């Protein structure tokens, strides 16, 4: 495929980054969860059930995967109804209407809807995320197949960081009004997505300079994280006037434009040196099916592009699924209830908002770090990626234990560990999926496995946290629980579940150990 100067895979990466930066509103739920609860007269269990609708929508992406395969299977994307932008546009429609009707319900623009209707609005808003993710993540893997972990880490990392970016938008534009923030979610990201989506395209090419430019994007992302951390600390320690908040937000917007410089630089180098790009390596060549030491299932699963039905017939699929219930489910239950946990511990509003922002930063570092580090260890030492999943789920178990301890500052340290570990799953799982099941149907398989997240979220948010909290709060006069005991039992249970997930990942590690050794050797030869 011939690339035009203004239309390259690096410009596609920048457009995807910008979309990811402003569409992770599910991680900013803590900003408006309280006003949603009071305006609709929900108890904690009902609020958790509504939030789970968001999680179900955000993780049931089978339709987005099938649509991507249908309209973006050709890297050329010829025709008006071809290319990843179609997937992004369908997500955009759901995003706008979902958040618009949530806002209309909260401010009374429409009559207070029944709980089922609110769940649908939440589902619609959340269901936009798989369409953005599928288009951006799968396209990144296709464009940077040799460094899939790093590419996925960047895309999923910026999505995780989106919560902190949106909170800064909230401070700047909403003046502390959560209902106004919901309306801004409907409008501002929609405009950004509309402008960026035509540039999201797949090229299925590799280049020797890919690693250098990906490292530049990685560095920019870390600079943005450091900047956001500084702003959050200033807001908590000194407090910031409206003018300072506006100035800092404008500087943040400028920093988010820096990836465009990487795209320009990459294209200039490309035209000056005219390097020859080579097609993505044929995954079927990674293994020789005649080798007797490889089982028949290993040859099928780890050498072909499987569709979702074929993938579901393998043990590796279900090991990933169970591990994700344990990891994503308990992590998502934590972020959904982080504001209520803070309120039970008498954290002031400023600190509660800071916790939402900090969670997004830990989430980003987990997503980016796990993808980047696992790439290094795979290329240099042939370490299978499931090793890192097992390690991060162990860290998740420790984080839940810290949250349950009730010690001073446990919410900050616990959210740090849980955020890092939870974010790691979102870069490791898609990359592992593309490697052991193939890229062709990656979007569909990836989001089929992602169903584990809302399943786990429902179990641990509603049946564990919501149920146990309401049971404790029922003994209080105002049915509100205050103290570290309110959520202790829930986090002890989730800590044990995360350990089970780590053991499941250990099994996946032993099953894929030989495959990753061959994969690393293949990349070294190439």
N, C-alpha and C positions, 0 to 999 in steps of 0.2 A: 504494500500500500504506500502511495506517495503522500508524504506529509506536507501540508502547506505551512508557510512560515508562521501564520497566526493560529494554526490548529495542530497541536502536537500532544503527545501523551503527557508532557510536563504541564501544559496549560490545562489539560484534563485533570491532572492531579491537583492543581491549584483550585480549580472550580469545585472539585470534590471536597477539598479542605474547607472552603468557605461554606459550602452547604452543611458539612458536618458541624462546623463551629456554631451554627445558629439553630440546629434542629434537635438538640438533646434536651428538650424541655421536660422530659420525664424525670430528669435528675434535678429539676427545679421545682418539683411538686411541693416540697416543704415550704416554699415561699407563699403559696396560696392555699395550702391544705386547711389551715385554720379558718379562713374566711369561707371556704367551701363547706366546712363542717358546720359553722354557725349559721350561714345563710340558708342552708338546706335542712337544718335541725337534725344532723346525723349524730349517732353515737360512734364510739371508736371502731366497733366491728363493722358498721355500715360504711364508714369512711375507708376502712381497709378494703372492703369489698369493692368500692368504687375505684380505689387505686389499683386493685388487681385487674380491673377491666382495662386500665391503661397498660398494664404490664402484659396482659394477654395480647392486646393489639400490637404492642411494640415487639413481640417475639413470635407471633404467628405470621410468618412471612412466606408461606408456601406459594401464595398467589404471586407475590413479587418475584420469587425465584422462577416460577413457570413463565411469567411475563418476560423476565429478562432473557431466558433461554429462547423465547419466541421472537423477540424483537432485536436482540443484541447478539445473537449467535454468530453473526458475520461481523468481523472486525471492521469491514468497510462501512457498515451502517448505511448502505445506499437506500434512498427512498425516504419520503417524509415520515413514514411511520416505522422507521428503523432506527435503532440506536438506543443507548441507555437513557437518553433524555426523556423518552416516553415513560419509562419506569419512574423517573424523578417527577414528572408532571402528574401522574396519577397519585403519587404521594403528596404532592403539593395541594391538590384538591381536598384530600382527606384532612390534611393539617389545618387548612384555613377554616373549613366548615366545623371541624371538631372543636377548635379553641373558640371560634366565634360563638357557638351555641353554649359552651361552658360559661363564657363571659356574660352572655345574655341571661342565663339562668341566675348567675350570682348577683347581678345588679338589678334584677327584676324586669329586664326588658321584655322577657317572656314570663308567663306564669311558672311558678316553681314546678319543675318536671318531676314525675315519679322517679324512683331510684333506678328503675330499668332504663329510662330514657337518659339519665345522667351517665349510667354505665355505658350506654351506646355512644354518647358524645366523647367520653373518655377513651373508649375503644377506638373510635374513628381517629381521634388525635394521635393516639399511640400507634395505630396501624399504619400511619404515614411513615413511621421510622423505618420499618423493613424495606420500603420502596427506596428511600434515600440510601440506606445502608447497602442494599443489594447492588444498586447502581454504582455506588462509590467504591465499596470494598471489593466486589468481584472484578470490576474494571481495573482497580489498582493491582490485583493479583495477576490479571492477564497482562497488564502493561509492564509489570516488574516481577516476573515469575521467579527469577533467581534469588530475589530478596523479598519473598512473600511475607515473611514474618515482620520485617521492617515496614513494608508498605501497609500491611494490615494494622500494625501498631500505630502508625501515623494517622490513618483514617479513623480507626476506632478510638485512638487517643484524643483526637480533636473533638470527637463526639462526646467523650467523657468530660472533656474540658468545657464543653458547651454550657454546662450548668453554671460554672463560675462566670463565663462571659455573659450569660443571660441575667445573672444576678447583678452584674455591674450595669447592664442596661436598665434593670429594675431600679437601682439606686439613682441613676441619672435621669431617666425619663418618667418614672412613675411616682417619685417623691414619696416613697413608702406606702403607696396605695396598691395592695395586691390585686384588686379587681381591674385597675388600669393596666397592670402587668399582664393579665390574661388577654386583654384586648391587643396589647402590643405583641404578644406571642402570635396572635392571629395575623397581624399585619406585617411587622418588620421582617421576620424570617421569610414570609411568603414572597416579599419583593426580592430579597437576596437570592432565594432559590430560583425565582423566575428569570433573573438575569444570568445566573451561573449555569443553569442546566443545559443550554445548547452546546457547551464546551466539553461536557462529560462524554468521552468517546473511548472505545477500546481499540488498541493497535496491535496487541499480541506480539510485541517485539522486545528484544533484550539488547542492551548495549553495555560495553565495558565501563562506561562512565556512570552507569546507573547508581552504583554504590556511593560515589562521590556526591552526587546531587541529592540522593536520599539522605545522606549524612548532613547536608546543608539544611534540608527541611527539618531534620531532627533537631539540629542546633537551634533553629528559629523557634521550634515548638518549646524547647526547654527555656529559652529566653522569655517567651510569653508566659510560661508557668512561673518563672521567678518574678516577673513583673506583677502578675496577679497575686502571688503570695505577698509581695510588698504592699500592695494596695489593701489587702485584707488585714494585714497587721496594723497598718496605719488607721484603718477604720475602727479597729478594736481598741487600739492603745490611745490614739489621739482624737479620733473622730474627724470627719472631713466635712467641710462646708459644701454647699451645692455647687459652687463654682469650681472647687477642687475636684469634686466627683466628675463634673462634666469634662474638665481638662484631662483627667486621667482616662476617662472613657474614650475621648477622641484620640489620645495617644495609643490606647489599646487597639482601636480601629486601624490606625496607621500601621501598627506592628503586625496586624493580621493581613496587611497587604504585602508584607515582605516576601512571602512565598512566590509572588509574581516575579521578583527579581531572580529567583532561582530558575524559573521557567525561561526567562529571557536569556540568562547566562548559558543554560543548557543548550538552547537553540543556537546561540552564537557559536558555541564550541562545535556544535554539530555541523554547521555549515562551513566553518573554517577548516575543520579537520576531515569532514566527510567520512566518518567511520561507517563501516558496513554493519548493519544490524542483521542479526541472525534470528531465524524463527525460534519460537519457544521450543524447548527440548521436548521430544516425544517421550511422554511418561511411560509408554509401553516398553521402551528400550531400557528402563531402569533395571528390570529383572529378566532373567532368562527362565522361562517356565519349564525348561528341560532339567533344571537343577533339582536333584532329588531331595535336597535338604529343605526345600521350601514347600510348605503344604499347599494343597490345591486351593484352599480358601485364601491364603496369603497371595498366591499368584493372581487370583481374580481380583481381590480387593485392592491390591497395591500395585497393579500394573495397568488397569483399565480405567476409563472414565465411566463410572457407574451412574445409573439413574437412581432416583430416590428409592424405588422398590428394591432394586438389587442391593443398595447400601443397607436397607433395613433388614435384609436377610443375613447380615454378617454380625458376628459378635462384637466387632470393634465399634459399630454404630451404637449398640445398646450400652456398651461400657462408657462411651462419651455421653450418652443421654443421661445415664444414672449419675455420673460425676457432675453433670451440669445442674441436675436437680439439687444436689447437695451444695454446690458452689454458688451458682447464680441465684437459686431460690432463697437461700439464707442471706446472701448479700443484698438482694433486692428488698427483702423483708426489712432489713436494717435501714436502708435509705428511705423507704416509704414511711417509716415510723420515727425517723431521727428527730423530727421536731417535737413530737409527742414525748419521746424519751427525754429530750432536753427540758421540756416544760415540767415533767415530773421531778426533775432534779433542780428546778428553780433557776435555770439558765436564763439570763435576760435576752430580750428580742435581738439585740445586736449580735450576741454570741450565737444565737440560733441561726440567724442569716449567715454568719461566718461559717458555721458548721456545714451548711449546704454548699457554700463555695469551696470550702476545704475538701469536702467529699469529692467534688468534681476534680479537684487537683490531684488528690490521691488516686482517683479513678483513672485520670489521664496517665499518671506516672506508671500505674500498673499495666495499662494497655500498651503504652509505648515501650516501657522497659522490658516487658515480657517478650514482645515481638522482636525487639532489637537484640536483646541478650540471647534469646534462643537461636536467632540467626547466627550470631557469632559462634556459639558453642556447637551448632550443627555443622557449620563450615570448617571450623578448626579442629573440633574434637569428636565429631559425629555423635553428639549427645541427642537422643530422641527428644522431641518436644514434650511428650507426655511426662517426662521427668519433671519439667518445670510446672506442669499442672499439678502434680502430686505435691511438690514443694509449696506452691502457692495456696493449695487447699489446707495444708498444715498451718500455714500462716493465718489463714482465715479462721481456723479453729482457735488459735491463740487469741485473735482479735475478738471473737465472740466471748471468750473467757474473760478478757479484760473488761468488756462491756458489762458482763455479769458481776464483776467484782465489787462495784460500788465505790471504788477508791477515788480520791480526789483527782480530777482531770481524766477520769477513765473514758469519758465520752470522746475527748480529743484523741487520746492514744488508741482507743478501740476503733474509732472511725478511720484513723490512719491505716491500721493494719487491715481492717475489713475492706476499705476502699482500694488499697493496693492489690490485695488478693482477688477481690471481685473483678476489678478492671483487667487483671491478667487473663482471666478466663475468656474475656471477649476478644482478645487478640490471639490467644493460643488455639482456642477451639476452631475458629474459621480457618486458620492456617493449617492445622492438622487435618481438617476436613478436605481442604484442597489437595493435600499431599497424598492421603491414603485412599481417597475416593475419586480424585480427578477434578479438573477445573470446569469441564463442560457443564455439569449440572450442580456446580458448587452452591449457587444461590439457593436452590430448592433444598438440597441436603442440609446445608448450613442452617436454614431457618426451620427445617423439620426438627433438627436437634435442639434448636433454640426454644421449641415449645416447652422444653424442660424448665425454662426460666419462669414462665407464668404458672406452670404446674407447681413448681416449688414455692413461688411467691404466694400462691393461694394457700397452700398447706401451712406455710410458716407465718404469713401475715394474718390470715383470718383464723385458722384453726389452732395456731399456737399463740402468737403475740396478742391478737385481738381477743381471743377467748380467755386467755389467762389474765390479761389486763382487766377486762370487764368483770371477771370473777372476783378479782381483788378489789376493784373499785366499787363493787356492789355493797361492800361492807362499810363504805364511807358515806357520810351524810349527803354530800353533793355528787356522789358517784364519780369523783375524780380522785385518782391515786397520786400521792406525792411521796417520793422516796425511792431509794435504790432497789427496794424489793418489788416495785411495780413490774419490772421487766426481767428480773434476775432469772427466774425459772425458764423463761423463753430462750434466753441466750445460752444457758447451760445446755438445753436441748439442741440448739443450733450448732453449738461447738462440737458436740458429739457427732452430729450428722456430717459436719465438714470433715471430720477425721475419717468417717466411712468413705466419703468421696475421695479422699487422698489414697486410701487403700485400693479403691476401684481403679484409680489412675495408675497405680503401680502395676496392676494386672495388664492394663493397656500398654504400659511401657515394655513389659516383657514380650508381649505379642508383636510389637512393632520394632523391636530392637534391631533385628537383622535388616529390615527394610530401610531404616534410617541410616544404617552403616553404608548400605549400597547407594542411597541417595546422596550422602555426603561425598562418597568416592566419585560418583558421577559428576558432581559439581566441581570437584577439584580438577578432574580431567578436563572438563570443558573450560 
